[in-house]
Amino acid sequence: MRWLVTGAGGMLGRDLCAVLAAAGEPDVVTATRAELDITDPAAVRDAVGGADLVLNAAAWTDVDGAETAEEAATAVNGHAVRVLAEAAGKRLIHLSTDYVFAGTATTPYAEDAEPAPANAYGRGKAIGERAVLAAGGCVVRTAWLYGAHGSNFVRTMLRLAAERETVTVVDDQQGPPTWSYALARQVVALAGAVTAGRAGPGVYHGTAAGSTTWYGLARAVFAEAGLDPERVRPTTSDRFPRPAARPAYSVLSHERWAGTGVAPLPDWRPMLTEAMPVLLG
C-alpha cells in the first residue's frame, strides 16, 4: 500500500512519517511544502494519483496572520483541500481543528455539531472540511497540539522557563492538550480501520480526553520538567489581545471512535508525562 503524507515537514507531518516508519510501511511518499505546493491543482492531482491513502497535514497555521491574509489562508486551508478531496475521495484523511467552532459551548462539541468559526483561520478550515466530507473522506479535528517539532505551547514554556523567573499564562481558555505523536498513531490506526471497512467516512475528533487551561498546562509542564509550578502566574485573555479571536472552550467529544477498533486518545495529563522525555530531548 502506498501512502502520501502532505505537510510532511510540519510538526504533525513529521510524526505521521515517524509512525509509518515504525510500523514498517515500505512505501511512504513524504511531501513537504517545498516538494508539493497544495495550491497547485495539477501537482496535487499528480501526487495523489498513485496513492492508496492520503494523510493531509498541510495547512496554513498562522492563525493571526490569516486575519490580514484571509484569501491566502483560505487558498491553502479551503480551496486547495477541495482539489485534494476531489482527487483522493475516500482515500483522504484530512486534519482539521477546533477553530471551526466559536468556542462558546460549555459541554464538549460533538462530531456532528454545526461549525461556526469565529475567525478567518476557522472559516478557511471549515471550507476544507466541507469539501472532504462531500468527497467521502475522513476529517480528524484536533486541538491544542504540541510535539517535538516546530513551534508550540509546551516547547515555548520550556524555553521561557530557562529564560525567566516567572511566566504569565491565560487561565480563561479551556482545551485538551494533545501530543502530536499520539495523534499521529491514532490517524494511522484510523487509516487502517478505513481500509479494513471498520471506519466509515465523516468526522472524528483526535484530541486527548479531559481538559485544562493554558495556565494549568503550563504548570503541568513545569512540574514534569522538575521545576516549581508556582513560577507560573495566571492572567486573563484580555491582557494578551490578539488579531484573531480564540475559542474560550475547545473541548471535543469522541463518540465516533466506538466500533472502529481505534481507541480514543487517553487523558491529557498522563499523555504529557509520556511525551515529556521526547520534548526534553
C-alpha positions in Angstrom: 0.0 0.0 0.0 1.3 3.4 -1.0 0.9 6.3 1.5 1.1 10.0 0.6 1.7 12.4 3.6 1.3 16.0 2.7 2.7 18.7 5.0 5.4 16.1 5.9 7.8 18.8 7.2 5.4 20.1 9.9 5.0 19.0 13.5 2.3 16.5 12.8 3.5 15.6 9.4 6.9 14.5 10.8 5.2 12.4 13.4 3.0 10.8 10.9 6.0 9.8 8.9 7.8 8.5 12.0 4.7 6.4 13.0 4.5 4.9 9.5 8.3 4.1 9.6 7.9 2.5 13.0 5.1 0.4 11.6 7.3 -0.9 8.8 5.3 0.7 6.0 7.7 0.4 3.0 6.0 2.7 0.5 5.5 6.2 2.0 5.7 9.3 -0.1 6.5 12.3 2.1 5.6 15.7 0.6 6.9 18.8 2.3 5.8 22.3 1.4 8.9 22.6 -0.9 8.1 19.3 -2.6 4.3 19.8 -3.1 2.5 23.1 -3.4 -1.0 22.0 -2.5 -2.4 25.2 -4.1 -1.2 23.8 -7.5 -4.1 21.7 -8.7 -2.1 19.8 -11.4 0.7 19.0 -8.9 -1.9 17.8 -6.3 -3.6 15.5 -8.8 -0.3 14.1 -10.0 0.8 13.4 -6.4 -2.5 11.8 -5.3 -2.7 9.6 -8.4 -0.5 6.8 -7.2 -1.5 6.8 -3.6 -3.8 4.3 -1.8 -4.1 6.5 1.3 -3.6 10.3 1.6 -2.9 11.9 5.0 -3.2 15.6 4.7 -1.3 17.5 7.3 -0.6 20.5 5.1 -2.1 23.8 6.3 -1.7 27.5 6.8 -1.3 27.5 10.6 -0.6 31.2 11.3 -4.0 32.0 13.0 -3.3 35.7 13.5 -1.8 36.1 10.0 -5.0 34.7 8.5 -6.9 37.7 9.8 -5.0 40.1 7.4 -4.4 37.5 4.6 -7.7 35.5 4.7 -7.7 35.0 0.9 -4.2 33.4 1.0 -5.0 31.3 4.1 -8.2 30.1 2.6 -6.4 29.2 -0.6 -4.4 26.7 1.4 -6.9 25.6 4.1 -10.0 25.6 1.9 -9.7 25.7 -1.8 -6.6 23.5 -2.1 -8.2 21.0 0.2 -11.2 20.9 -2.2 -8.9 19.9 -5.1 -7.2 17.3 -2.9 -10.5 15.9 -1.8 -11.8 15.7 -5.4 -8.6 13.9 -6.4 -8.4 11.5 -3.4 -12.1 11.0 -2.5 -12.5 8.2 0.1 -8.7 7.7 0.3 -8.2 11.0 2.1 -7.8 11.6 5.8 -7.7 15.3 6.4 -6.5 17.1 9.6 -8.7 19.9 10.9 -9.2 22.0 14.0 -11.4 23.0 16.9 -11.3 26.5 15.4 -14.2 25.6 13.1 -16.3 26.2 16.3 -16.8 29.5 18.0 -15.7 28.1 21.4 -18.8 29.4 23.2 -20.1 25.9 24.3 -19.9 24.6 27.9 -20.0 20.9 27.0 -17.8 19.0 24.5 -18.6 19.6 20.9 -20.0 16.5 19.1 -18.6 15.4 15.8 -21.9 16.4 14.1 -22.1 19.8 15.8 -22.6 22.6 13.2 -19.3 24.6 12.6 -19.5 28.3 13.4 -16.0 29.7 13.1 -15.1 33.0 14.8 -12.0 33.9 12.8 -10.5 33.7 9.3 -8.4 30.7 10.0 -11.5 28.8 11.2 -13.6 29.9 8.2 -10.9 28.5 5.8 -10.6 25.2 7.6 -14.4 24.8 7.6 -14.4 25.2 3.8 -11.8 22.4 3.6 -13.8 20.2 5.9 -17.0 20.5 3.8 -15.1 19.5 0.7 -13.6 16.4 2.3 -16.9 15.3 3.6 -18.6 15.9 0.3 -16.0 13.7 -1.4 -16.5 10.8 1.1 -13.2 11.3 3.0 -12.4 11.5 6.8 -11.9 14.7 8.8 -9.9 14.4 12.0 -10.2 17.5 14.2 -7.6 18.2 16.8 -6.8 21.0 19.3 -4.1 22.4 21.5 -1.4 20.3 19.6 2.1 20.1 20.9 5.1 18.0 19.9 8.8 17.7 19.4 8.9 19.6 16.2 8.1 23.2 15.3 6.7 26.0 17.5 4.1 25.0 20.1 3.0 26.0 23.6 4.8 23.3 25.5 8.1 23.9 23.8 7.6 27.7 24.4 7.0 27.1 28.1 10.2 25.0 28.4 12.1 27.8 26.6 10.7 30.6 28.8 11.3 28.5 32.0 15.0 28.8 31.1 14.9 32.5 30.4 12.6 33.9 33.1 11.9 33.6 36.7 8.1 33.7 36.2 5.8 33.3 33.2 2.2 34.6 33.0 -0.3 32.5 31.2 -4.0 32.9 30.5 -6.4 30.9 32.7 -9.8 31.5 30.9 -9.4 29.3 27.8 -10.3 25.6 28.2 -9.0 22.8 26.0 -7.4 19.3 25.6 -3.6 19.4 25.3 -2.8 16.8 22.7 0.6 15.2 21.8 1.1 15.2 18.1 2.8 11.8 18.1 -0.1 10.2 19.9 -2.4 11.8 17.4 -0.3 10.5 14.5 -0.6 7.0 15.9 -4.3 7.4 16.0 -4.6 8.8 12.5 -2.6 5.9 11.1 -4.7 3.4 13.0 -7.8 5.1 11.6 -6.4 4.7 8.1 -6.1 1.0 8.8 -9.6 0.9 10.1 -10.9 2.7 6.9 -9.1 0.2 4.7 -10.5 -2.7 6.7 -14.0 -1.4 6.5 -14.4 -0.8 10.2 -14.5 3.0 10.0 -16.6 5.0 7.6 -16.2 8.5 6.2 -17.0 11.5 8.3 -15.7 13.5 11.3 -13.6 12.1 14.1 -12.2 14.1 17.0 -8.5 13.4 17.6 -7.9 15.1 21.0 -6.8 14.0 24.4 -9.5 13.2 27.0 -10.1 15.7 29.8 -9.2 19.4 29.6 -7.4 22.2 31.4 -6.5 25.8 30.8 -3.3 27.1 29.3 -2.3 28.1 32.8 -3.0 24.6 34.0 -1.0 23.1 31.1 2.0 25.5 31.8 2.0 24.4 35.5 2.0 20.7 34.4 4.9 21.4 32.0 6.9 23.0 34.8 6.2 20.1 37.1 7.1 17.5 34.5 10.4 19.3 33.9 11.2 19.2 37.6 10.6 23.0 38.0 8.4 24.8 40.5 4.9 25.3 39.1 4.5 28.3 41.3 6.6 30.2 38.8 3.6 30.2 36.5 1.2 33.1 37.2 -2.5 33.2 35.9 -4.0 36.0 33.9 -6.9 36.6 31.5 -7.1 36.7 27.7 -7.9 40.4 27.6 -4.4 41.1 28.9 -3.0 39.5 25.7 -5.1 40.9 22.8 -4.6 39.0 19.5 -5.7 39.8 16.0 -7.8 36.6 15.8 -10.4 35.6 18.3 -9.5 32.5 20.3 -12.2 29.9 21.3 -12.8 30.1 25.1 -13.8 26.4 25.0 -12.1 23.8 22.7 -13.2 20.5 24.2 -14.3 17.9 21.7 -16.3 14.7 22.2 -15.1 11.3 20.9 -18.1 9.1 20.2 -17.3 8.4 16.6 -14.4 6.1 17.6 -16.8 3.5 19.0 -16.9 0.4 16.8 -13.9 1.3 14.7 -11.3 -0.7 16.7 -9.4 2.5 17.2 -9.2 3.8 20.8 -9.9 7.4 21.7 -6.8 9.2 23.0 -6.1 9.0 26.8 -6.3 11.8 29.3 -4.1 14.8 28.6 -2.2 14.6 31.8 -0.6 11.1 31.5 -0.1 11.9 27.8 2.0 14.8 28.8 4.1 12.6 31.1 4.7 10.2 28.2 5.6 13.0 25.9 8.0 15.0 28.1 11.1 12.8 27.7 10.8 13.3 24.0 10.3 17.0 24.3 13.1 17.4 26.7 15.4 15.6 24.3 
